[in-house]
Amino acid sequence: MDSSEQFKKTIHNYYKNVVNDEFPEKIMEGIVKKLTDDYYEQYSRFKKEHPKSAKRYSTFHVKDLNHPQTFELIIEYLKTNAKSDYKKYACQLLNLKESEVIKFEQSREDFYNMF
């Protein structure tokens, strides 16, 4: 399995290309660390739980970043660390309009309120 450092590098490069260096580096580093930790743990666990799919979980797949769980992690991180600018940065990273970020947040809140 790739190292967590390789996961980090892949995730960082992906988001650096998305925002074209127009993003605060400290916030970028925090998001990349959060996503790296989450996905590395998840891949490690899945590789053990699904031995027939070990190859799938040996290398980080960028397509996994286009998942509601990733969006949620990013938005929550930004709410805590970017405060009033969180929607602006979420729009940049997730390639969404502000109305789409708001809709996503409402959908997630509705989902969690079901339980």
C-alpha positions, 0 to 999 in steps of 0.5 A: 500500500502507498504510504500516507505521504504518497496519499498526502502528495496526491491529494495536495496536487489535486487541490492545488490544481483545482485552486490554481495557487489562489488559496491560503496555504495554511488552510490547504495544508490542514484540509490535505492533512484531514483528508489524508488521515481519513482516507489512509485509515479508510483504505487500510481498513478496507484493504484488510476487510476486503482482501480480494480488493487489496489492489483497489486499496493499495493506491489512492484514487483521486476519484474518491475526492468527488464524494459527499463524505469528502465534501462534508469533511472539507466544509466542516474543516472550513467552518472551523478554520476559515470562519466567515470565508468558509463558503468562498473557499468551499466553492473554490475547492469543490467547484460549486456555486455558493447556492450549491454549497448551501444546498449540500449543507442543508441536505446533509443536515436533513439526512442527519436529522432523520436519525 
